[in-house]
Amino acid sequence: MTALATLLRDGLEQATPAERKVGRVLLAQFPASALQTAAAVAAQAGVSAPTVMRLVTRLGFASYPAFQRQVREELAAGSPAALYGTSDVPAAVAGEPRLLTERTAEVQREALAATFAALPASDLETAIAWLADDRRRVVLHGGRFSGCVAEYFALHLTQLRDDVDVLPSDPVRRAATLAGLTRRDVLVLFDYRRYEPASARFAEVARAHDAGVVLFTDPWLSPVTAHADVVLPTRVDSVSPYDSLVPLCGLVEAVVTGVLGRLGDAGRRRLQRLEDETQRWNLYGEE
């Protein structure tokens, strides 16, 4: 993420709800979105043009054109190839188990710490509150790799509360689930580069039905950001060319802990009841 995009993301913590809508529209397709007119950005965010001006002023810019000049300067100084990054592990390290594990531990430790340090507290609090509210149905969906984390998250939540589902892969049941979303539902999406167009469509459907949208994404921010109520970015630093989901797993476990804490005794009683019934009836099918 560029310095300006980071400034914009961090500034959302102190922004008004209307300004956050603007910020998320800008971040969803940054930097291209930031090169549009203030009126165009306002229209996409569903707010007035003065709201766009107030946000950039909050970020320290004298005007929207001044903000755009900074965007163009970053573009001129940057390289498109730098967006994806490269592995910096020498072959000698990759071929030596001890050095490899030390380097991996260092990168993952720093990425996890950076993820938690940069999390918008208000978004994290909202996500935990929504997921702990058993009046809300929770539907989860992930991408090619992040889908396994969505499943993992769903398994934890299912042990803590009712009405938790993974979005069906079957087109008919998936369509029925999305079409049936209401304002009492929460759609939790995991969308990491390369971003999946279907996730953005699912988020649009959820917003059209007034359902809440919680997004887990990378530092570059998925296009789903423009439709999300809650955005929780995680680092993807890795010693290999592959993006790492270790920080994402760490954040998911932190949210699970927050949900359990919010549920209190009710959550613990449900866990114990499930455990008792599982043991009584051998529901895991163990011999």
C-alpha positions, 0 to 999 in steps of 0.5 A, a space after each residue: 500500500 502506498 503512503 497516501 493510501 495508508 494515510 487515507 485508510 488510517 484517516 477513516 478511524 476519525 472520519 464521519 460515517 459519510 466521509 468513510 463512504 468516500 474513503 472506501 470508494 477511493 480505496 476500493 480502486 486506488 489510485 484510479 478512483 482518486 483521479 476522478 472528479 470530486 463529484 464523481 467520487 461523491 456520486 459513487 459514495 452516495 454523498 455530497 461533493 462537500 463531503 469529499 472535500 471535508 475528507 481530504 481536508 481532514 487528511 491535511 490537504 488544502 483542496 481536492 486538487 492538492 490531494 490529486 497532485 499527491 496521487 499523481 506524484 506517487 504514481 510517477 515515483 512508483 513502479 507497477 511491478 512493485 505492487 506485487 513485491 518479490 521474495 527476498 529469500 536467497 537460495 542459500 536460505 531457502 535450502 537451509 532449514 534452520 535459516 528458512 524457519 528463522 526468516 519465516 518466523 521473523 516475517 510472519 511475526 512482523 506481519 502479524 504485529 503490523 496487521 494488529 497495529 493498523 486495524 481500525 478499532 471501530 471496524 473491529 468492534 462492529 464486526 465482533 458486535 454483529 457476529 455475537 448478535 444471535 438475532 443476525 444470521 451470518 453467511 460467509 464466503 471466501 476466495 480460491 485460497 481464503 475460502 478455507 479460512 472462511 470455512 475455518 471461521 464458520 466452524 468456530 462461530 457455529 460452536 458459539 451461536 446459531 444461524 452460521 452458514 457458508 455461502 453454498 457453492 451450488 448456484 441455485 442454493 447460492 442464489 436463494 441464500 443471497 436473494 433471501 438476505 435481510 437487514 438482520 443478516 451479515 455477509 462476511 467476505 474474504 477477498 484477497 488478490 487476485 480479487 474475485 468479481 463474484 465477491 463484489 457482486 455478492 456484496 452489492 446484493 447484500 447492500 441492496 437488501 440492507 444486510 451488513 457486509 464485513 470484509 477481510 482483505 489485503 492492504 491493497 483493499 479489494 473492490 468489495 471495500 466500496 460496498 462494505 460496512 466493515 473493512 479489516 485489512 491484513 498483511 500478506 508478507 511472505 518469504 515466498 512469492 505467495 501471499 501469506 494468510 497467517 495474519 488473516 488466521 491470527 485476526 480471525 482467531 482474535 475475532 472469535 475470542 472477541 465474540 466469545 467474550 461478548 457472548 459470555 456465559 451463553 457462549 460457554 454454555 453452548 460450547 459445553 452443551 455441544 461437547 456433551 451432546 457430541 460425546 454422548 452420541 458420538 457425533 464425530 463418528 469416532 470408533 
